Amino acid sequence: GAAPPQDKQKVIFVTYVIAALEITWLFVQFSITPYLAKRLGFDTLWFGYLQTTVGIIQLLGGPIFGRFADLFGARAALSLSCLASVVYYSLLALANSTTMLFIHKFPVVFMHSLPGTQMVVADLTEPERRADALAKLGLCFGIGMIMGSSLGGTLSTQYGEHFAACVAAVGSFVSLLLVLKFIPQHTKTQSSQDHNNGRSIFNLGNIARLMKFPGVMKIFSVKLVSGLPSGIFQVMFSIIAMNFFHLEAAHNGYLMAYIGVVQMFIQGAVIGRLTSRYSEKSLLLLAVAMASFVGLTQAFMASVLQFCIVVIPMMFSLSVFNVITDSMLTKSVPSSDTGTMMGLCASVQSFMRTVGPTIGGFLYENYGVPSFGFIQFMVNAAVFTFLFLGRRAEEHRD
C-alpha cells in the first residue's frame, strides 16, 4: 500500500538532504582533481581523456542503474550509489600515480545519486506537482555545489588533496546510513512493482521500448540536440575560466558559487510558479528560445563581468529546459519505468561529458570561445522553429 502523506513528505525531505550531501562531496572532488592531476603530470589533453573516460563509464551505467532501481527499489539503488561513492573517494585519497587516477574513476559506473534521488521524488509526487518537486532537487544541487566548491578548496589548501578526499569518503558513508535508515525499500505503487518482476536489467530492448511511447522520441531528441551546445560549453568551462578569463582557483570557486546561487534561486523560487501557471510545452519553447538568445550573448562576451550577467538567462533556460524535459519524459512512460527513464535522461548528461571535451577542445583551439555561442544560437534557433511549427500543426489538427 501507499505511505501516508506525512511519511511521504519526510522521505522526500531526507531525499533532498541526501542529494545535497552527495553533490557536496562530488564538488569537493571536482575542486581537487584538476590540481591533483596537474601535480601528477597530466596536461590538458590527458585531463580531457580522463573526463571522457568518466563520461563513457557513466553513459553505460545510467540506463542500467535506472533498470536496477525499477526492479529492486529505490533504497537498493541509492545504497549502491553511496557505496560506490565511498569506494571512489577512498581510491582518490590513495591516488599517487596517473594509473591510480584512472582506476579511481571506475566506481563511477554505479554513482548516480542525482537520478537515484530523482526517482524517489518522481515516485512519491503526483504528476502535476512533479516538475516543482524535481526543481527543488536542483536547489539541493546548488547548495551542494556552493558547499562543495568552497569546502574542497579550503580543505585541500589547508590539509592537502588526499585529506579532502578522505572527508568526502566519510561524508558518503553518512549518506549511505541515511539511505538505509529513512528510504523505504520500494517507493513505487504495488501494481507497478509487480509489473516489473521477471525482467532483466541488461535488457536493451526494454530500454529501447520506452522510445516507442508517444512523444518520447521527440522530447528525447530535443533534449539531446538542444542541450549539446550548452553541454560543451559547461565541459569546457574550467578551461575557459583559466585561459580566457584568467581566473585563479579561488576566484573560479567564487564564480561557481555565484552560478550556484543563481541556479538555486531559479529552481527554488521561479520554476514552481511557472509550472503552476503555464503548460510544459509553452515553457519548453521559452527555454529553447532563451538558450538561442544566450548563445548569441555568449558569442560577444569579453569579460567575467559580462559573463556574470549572461549567467542569469543562461541558468534560467538550462534549469527550465532540464526540469521540463525530465518531467515530460517521466510522465510519458508508465510509473513502473520512471527509473529507467531517469537513467536515460542522466545518460544525456554523460554523453555530453563523453563527446564534449573532444568537440569543445577542437572548437576552442581553432575558433575560440565565440564559436560555442554561435553554435548554440543556431542549433537552438533551429530546434525552436521545429517545435513551434510542430505545435502550430497540432493546433490546426485540433
Sequence and secondary structure as in RCSB ss.txt:
>XXXX:A:sequence
GAAPPQDKQKVIFVTYVIAALEITWLFVQFSITPYLAKRLGFDTLWFGYLQTTVGIIQLLGGPIFGRFADLFGAR
AALSLSCLASVVYYSLLALANSTTMLFIHKFPVVFMHSLPGTQMVVADLTEPERRADALAKLGLCFGIGMIMGSS
LGGTLSTQYGEHFAACVAAVGSFVSLLLVLKFIPQHTKTQSSQDHNNGRSIFNLGNIARLMKFPGVMKIFSVKLV
SGLPSGIFQVMFSIIAMNFFHLEAAHNGYLMAYIGVVQMFIQGAVIGRLTSRYSEKSLLLLAVAMASFVGLTQAF
MASVLQFCIVVIPMMFSLSVFNVITDSMLTKSVPSSDTGTMMGLCASVQSFMRTVGPTIGGFLYENYGVPSFGFI
QFMVNAAVFTFLFLGRRAEEHRD
>XXXX:A:secstr
    HHHHHHHHHHHHHHHHHHHHHHHHHHHHHHHHHHHTT  HHHHHHHHHHHHHHHHHHHHHHHHHHHHH HH
HHHHHHHHHHHHHHHHHHH  SHHHHHHTTGGGGG  HHHHHHHHHHHHS HHHHHHHHHHHHHHHHHHHHHHHH
HHHHHHHHH HHHHHHHHHHHHHHHHHHHHHHS S  S HHHHHHHTT  TT HHHHHHHTTSTTHHHHHHHHHH
HHHHHHHHHHHHHHHHHHTS   HHHHHHHHHHHHHHHHHIIIIIHHHHHHHS HHHHHHHHHHHHHHHHHHHHH
  SHHHHHHHHHHHHHHHHHHHHHHHHHHHHHS GGGHHHHHHHHHHHHHHHHHHHHHHHHHHHHHH THHHHHH
HHHHHHHHHHHHHHHHHHHHHH 
